[in-house]
Amino acid sequence: MERELAMEFARVTEAAALASARWWGRGDKNAADEAAVTAMRAMFDTVNVDGTVVIGEGEMDEAPMLYIGERVGTGKSVQVDIAVDPLEGTNLVAKGLTGAIAVLAAAPRGCLLHAPDMYMEKIAVGPAAAGKIHLDATVTENVKAVAASLNKGLEDVTVVILDRPRHEAIIRELRAIGTRIKLISDGDVSPAVATAIPNSGVDMVLGIGGAPEGVLAAAALRCLGGEFQGRLWPEDEKDLERAHKLGVTDIKKILTMDDLVRGDDVIFAATGITDGDFLRGVRYYGNIATTHTLVMRGATGTVRFIEAQHRSDKKPKYVKI
């Protein structure tokens, strides 16, 4: 993909962040999500790609979500797969909490796993621990491997995990070995990316979360040199049918980076909506708003943090500030 697309995709996540941030703390997660989706879809229409959403938030009859199979872009130039979450952390925005982002990943057609909308068992680490962890290892074994790779004691390793009843056993084991734990209510893409960001304070992500978010995290870690492993975690027969329809034949297979994101030609972009581990949220100053965006290219390993100012009197009508 052309390198110029990195900046175009950054504009897409900026638009979604600017639109949804107005709903910070207002208790209406659906309105925040709709604002992000509407702005993202409109900005995508200006990007010269022939894009197909392979990981989205819903089906066609659940508009305004960007749905799997939706075509985005002008329809010109390169054919790309798009993984997208216009608002990762709807509850975070509604409740005025930290960690919400607008995020997308893009790769040439056929290079992103078409992840079904179901749960996935996950482990994510940064570059130092890449190749030293395994999804089938015990929690203690994986934490020890991360600690050794970072030259830290077990008590200095920070593991992020969703605060869910299904994680009680993992949390007990982490506490038994004295590891620091950061429990989050929603949004596990951001902390997974943070494992590969120096001084983010996050060393590892464990637990079961959404499969689509797993592919987004893997795309980011592909750019940053980290590692992500996942395994689909179906809850019922409907989940199994959904996986089979997308071509998943071995539901128990450990999905490696090569399964999730094939090749290095991938672009990842994320804009902070609320403050998080490595991105600041949207700020408003009269008719000016500021955004903080991370955009990366796997092909070159380039990582950019972009601070931008946006003037409401000069923005298109679909980008509300």
C-alpha positions in Angstrom: 0.0 0.0 0.0 1.2 3.5 -0.7 2.7 5.3 2.3 0.4 8.3 1.7 -2.5 6.1 2.9 -1.1 6.2 6.5 -2.0 9.9 6.8 -5.4 9.4 5.1 -6.3 6.7 7.6 -5.2 8.9 10.4 -7.7 11.5 9.2 -10.4 8.8 9.3 -9.8 8.0 13.0 -9.4 11.7 13.8 -12.9 12.4 12.4 -14.4 9.5 14.4 -12.7 10.7 17.6 -13.8 14.3 17.2 -17.4 13.4 16.6 -17.7 10.9 19.5 -15.8 12.9 22.1 -18.7 15.3 22.3 -20.6 12.6 24.1 -18.0 12.2 26.8 -19.7 11.4 30.1 -23.2 12.0 28.9 -24.4 8.4 29.5 -25.5 7.6 25.9 -23.1 5.1 24.5 -25.3 4.5 21.4 -25.2 8.2 20.5 -21.4 8.3 20.9 -21.0 5.2 18.7 -23.4 6.6 16.0 -21.5 9.8 15.9 -18.2 8.0 15.5 -19.5 5.7 12.8 -21.1 8.5 10.8 -18.0 10.6 10.8 -15.7 7.7 10.0 -17.9 6.5 7.1 -18.0 10.0 5.6 -14.2 10.4 5.9 -13.6 7.0 4.4 -15.5 8.2 1.3 -12.7 10.6 0.5 -9.9 8.0 0.7 -8.7 6.6 -2.6 -8.9 2.9 -1.8 -11.3 0.0 -2.8 -11.9 -1.1 0.7 -14.0 -3.9 2.2 -14.8 -4.1 5.9 -13.8 -7.5 7.1 -14.0 -6.7 10.8 -16.7 -4.4 11.8 -19.3 -3.8 14.5 -22.5 -5.2 13.0 -24.5 -6.5 10.1 -26.1 -4.5 7.4 -29.5 -4.3 9.1 -27.9 -2.9 12.3 -27.0 0.5 10.8 -25.3 2.9 11.6 -22.6 0.4 12.3 -19.9 -0.2 9.8 -20.8 -3.8 8.9 -18.8 -6.7 7.6 -18.8 -6.7 3.8 -19.4 -2.9 3.6 -17.5 -1.2 0.8 -15.5 1.9 1.9 -13.4 4.4 0.0 -13.7 5.9 -3.4 -13.5 2.4 -5.1 -10.3 3.5 -6.9 -6.7 2.4 -6.5 -5.6 -0.5 -4.3 -8.0 -3.2 -2.9 -7.7 -3.4 0.8 -9.2 -5.2 3.8 -10.3 -2.9 6.6 -10.6 -3.8 10.3 -12.4 -1.1 12.2 -13.9 0.0 15.5 -15.0 3.6 15.2 -15.4 3.8 19.0 -13.5 1.1 21.0 -14.9 1.6 24.4 -18.4 2.9 24.1 -19.1 2.5 27.8 -15.8 4.4 28.5 -17.0 7.5 26.6 -20.6 7.3 28.1 -19.2 7.1 31.6 -16.4 9.6 31.1 -13.7 7.0 31.7 -10.2 6.6 30.2 -9.0 4.4 27.4 -11.5 5.0 24.5 -10.0 5.2 21.0 -11.1 5.3 17.3 -9.1 2.6 15.5 -8.6 0.9 12.2 -6.2 -1.4 10.4 -5.8 -1.9 6.7 -3.9 -4.5 4.6 -4.0 -5.7 1.0 -7.0 -7.8 0.2 -7.0 -11.2 1.9 -4.3 -10.4 4.5 -6.5 -9.8 7.6 -8.2 -12.7 9.3 -12.0 -12.5 8.9 -12.6 -12.8 12.6 -16.1 -13.8 13.6 -17.9 -11.6 16.2 -17.2 -13.8 19.2 -14.8 -14.1 22.1 -11.1 -14.9 21.8 -8.6 -16.0 24.3 -5.6 -13.6 24.1 -2.1 -12.9 25.1 -0.1 -9.7 24.0 3.4 -8.6 24.7 5.9 -6.1 23.3 9.0 -6.7 21.3 11.3 -7.7 24.2 9.1 -10.7 25.0 8.1 -11.6 21.5 8.8 -15.3 20.9 9.0 -16.0 24.6 5.3 -16.5 25.5 2.7 -19.1 24.6 -1.0 -19.2 25.0 -0.9 -22.8 26.3 1.7 -21.9 29.0 0.5 -21.2 32.5 -0.1 -17.6 33.6 3.0 -17.9 35.9 5.2 -19.2 33.1 4.2 -16.4 30.8 4.7 -13.7 33.4 8.1 -15.1 34.3 9.1 -15.0 30.7 8.0 -11.4 30.3 9.8 -10.4 33.5 13.0 -12.0 32.4 12.8 -10.4 29.0 12.3 -7.0 30.6 14.8 -7.5 33.3 12.1 -7.0 35.9 11.0 -8.8 39.1 7.6 -10.4 39.0 6.4 -7.7 41.3 7.3 -5.1 38.8 5.4 -6.6 35.8 2.0 -5.0 35.0 -0.6 -7.2 33.4 -3.9 -5.7 32.0 -7.0 -7.8 32.1 -10.7 -7.2 31.6 -12.6 -7.1 34.9 -14.9 -10.1 34.2 -16.0 -13.1 36.3 -14.4 -15.4 33.7 -11.0 -14.1 34.6 -11.2 -14.9 38.4 -8.7 -17.8 38.1 -6.2 -15.8 36.2 -6.5 -12.9 38.6 -5.9 -15.2 41.6 -2.8 -16.7 40.0 -1.4 -13.2 39.2 -2.0 -12.1 42.8 -0.4 -15.2 44.2 2.9 -14.5 42.4 2.8 -10.8 43.3 2.3 -9.3 39.9 0.8 -5.9 39.4 -2.7 -6.0 37.8 -4.6 -3.3 36.0 -8.3 -4.3 35.7 -10.2 -2.5 33.0 -13.9 -2.3 32.4 -13.8 -2.2 28.6 -11.5 -1.7 25.6 -8.6 -4.2 25.3 -7.1 -3.0 22.0 -5.4 0.1 23.6 -3.6 -1.8 26.4 -2.5 -4.5 23.9 -0.8 -1.8 21.8 0.6 -0.2 24.9 2.7 -3.3 25.6 4.9 -2.3 22.8 5.0 1.4 23.6 8.0 2.4 25.8 7.1 3.8 29.2 3.4 3.1 28.8 3.3 1.2 32.0 1.7 -1.9 30.4 3.8 -5.1 30.0 1.3 -7.8 29.1 -2.4 -8.3 28.3 -4.1 -11.6 29.2 -7.7 -12.9 29.1 -10.7 -13.4 26.9 -12.1 -10.5 24.9 -13.6 -9.8 21.4 -12.0 -11.6 18.4 -12.3 -8.5 16.1 -10.4 -6.5 18.7 -7.8 -9.2 18.7 -7.1 -8.7 15.0 -6.8 -5.0 15.5 -4.3 -5.5 18.3 -2.3 -8.0 16.2 -2.1 -5.5 13.3 -0.6 -2.9 15.7 1.9 -5.3 17.2 2.9 -6.4 13.7 4.0 -2.8 13.1 5.7 -2.5 16.5 7.5 -5.9 16.6 5.4 -7.3 19.5 3.6 -10.5 19.6 -0.1 -11.5 19.9 -1.6 -15.0 20.1 -5.2 -15.8 20.1 -7.7 -18.7 20.1 -11.4 -18.4 19.4 -13.6 -19.0 22.4 -17.1 -19.9 21.3 -19.9 -19.7 23.8 -22.5 -21.8 21.9 -23.4 -23.4 18.7 -24.3 -20.1 17.0 -20.7 -19.0 17.6 -19.4 -22.2 16.0 -21.7 -21.7 13.0 -20.5 -18.1 12.7 -16.9 -19.2 12.7 -17.4 -21.9 10.1 -19.2 -19.5 7.8 -16.0 -17.4 7.8 -13.8 -20.4 6.9 -12.6 -21.3 10.4 -12.1 -25.1 10.3 -10.1 -25.6 13.5 -11.7 -23.7 16.4 -9.0 -24.8 18.9 -6.1 -23.6 16.8 -3.7 -21.1 18.3 -3.8 -18.1 16.0 -0.4 -16.6 15.5 0.6 -13.2 14.1 0.9 -14.8 10.6 -2.7 -16.2 10.9 -4.1 -12.9 12.0 -2.2 -10.4 9.8 -0.4 -11.9 6.8 2.7 -10.0 5.8 4.1 -6.7 6.9 2.1 -4.5 4.5 -0.3 -3.2 7.1 -1.3 0.2 8.4 -2.6 0.9 11.8 -4.2 4.1 13.0 -5.7 5.1 16.4 -6.9 8.4 17.8 -7.5 9.0 21.5 -11.1 9.9 22.4 -10.5 9.9 26.2 -7.0 9.8 27.8 -5.4 6.4 27.8 -2.1 4.6 28.3 -0.3 6.2 25.3 -2.8 8.6 23.6 -4.4 11.7 25.0 -8.1 12.3 24.4 -9.8 15.1 22.4 -9.5 18.6 23.9 -11.7 21.6 23.1 -10.7 25.2 23.1 -13.4 27.4 21.7 -13.7 26.7 18.0 -10.5 24.6 18.1 -10.1 20.9 19.1 -6.9 18.9 19.5 -6.4 15.3 18.7 -3.5 12.8 19.5 -3.1 10.0 16.9 -0.8 7.0 16.5 -0.3 5.8 12.9 2.1 3.1 11.9 3.3 1.2 8.8 4.4 -2.4 9.1 6.3 -2.3 5.9 8.8 0.3 7.2 8.3 0.1 10.9 7.6 3.8 11.0 5.7 4.9 14.1 4.2 8.4 14.2 2.5 10.3 17.0 0.5 13.1 15.5 -0.8 16.1 17.4 -3.3 18.0 15.4 -5.5 21.1 15.8 -8.8 21.3 14.1 -10.9 24.4 13.5 -14.7 24.0 13.6 -15.2 26.7 11.1 -13.1 25.0 8.5 -14.1 21.4 8.9 -16.6 19.6 6.7 -20.0 19.4 8.1 -19.7 15.6 8.8 -16.8 16.3 11.2 -18.5 18.0 14.1 -16.3 19.6 16.7 
